[in-house]
Amino acid sequence: MSTTDTVQIPHLGGSTIGYRFGRAYDASLPTLVMVNSFSTSVELYRPQFADEKLSATANLLALEPYGHGRTRASHGQFTYWDSAIAGLQVLDALGIPKAFVLGTSQGGWIAARMAVLAPDTVTGIIPLGTSMDFESQRSRELGCWDGVEFCTPAIDALAAGVGDDWVIPVELVDAVLTEGFGEDVPAEDRAFWRETHQANYTGDDGRARLRLASINLRDRDGLHGRLDSVRCPVLWLHGTADRVYSVPNAEAEIELFVNSAAAELRVVEGGQHFLSATDPDEVNAAAVEFIDRWR
């Protein structure tokens, strides 16, 4: 697997975007952009990079949103719309004219935003374990988590400046892992993600990026009124064991893609929230099928 690289784009006063190709870019293949979940990095897609059939089907390009991994911006504020614009500018900078976009959790609504912004660029989207709503009462009534309750204590705790020796507390990492992987996080995965988070979120810059990423998660705008602008096909995968967003919510929201070429929800029995990591066989096979159909 290649290492994480960076590319320069003009958005937000000039940005450095972290990305990883699974293999050298092959212009004869379609491209699958993969956008990671909250506080993770391109490392979330290790199971996808390791899948030979998926790698033979498409160029695999993982992108780190603002607030994550090696991505940095000159401006100190950003939203999910900025991450969507950045993703499109990365494609332009790398000379990739079109792409499918897969997104896990927050990556799902970044994928949808990319499709809204650039219908001629985004060939199809694959949201995983996500929601197209804001953190609303409606979503909670459909069995989704209380994102305000989850995020606010961390936002408050991260408000004050810190020294250069600060790293993200393991308690915050473990809280994210429980929501993403379920109660029984494998010891190897827990150790890997603790180390990865503590490498990505250090010092006052790390604190500030993590806090703003948490604010974005809690306070984001919903997409219900914009989803009729998505023209490309949509394949949404959602696990029955997802602790964050519910299957009933996904069943309601897939119906909002009224102008998509096709919009399908597939329910993964026992699947967790970070579906690309916990159920890669189902995700990878579905992605291959989707890309082969719509390329």
GIRA-V46316 format. One record per helix or strand of 2 or more residues. SS is the DSSP state (@ for helix, = for strand). FROM is the first residue (numbers start at 0). LEN is the number of residues. If there is no record, write none. Layout:
SS_FROM_LEN ; SS_FROM_LEN
//
This chain:
=_4_5 ; @_10_3 ; =_14_7 ; =_29_6 ; @_41_8 ; @_51_6 ; =_57_6 ; =_71_2 ; @_79_14 ; =_98_6 ; @_105_12 ; =_121_7 ; @_136_5 ; @_146_11 ; @_169_12 ; @_186_14 ; @_202_17 ; @_226_3 ; =_232_7 ; @_246_10 ; =_262_6 ; @_274_4 ; @_279_15
//
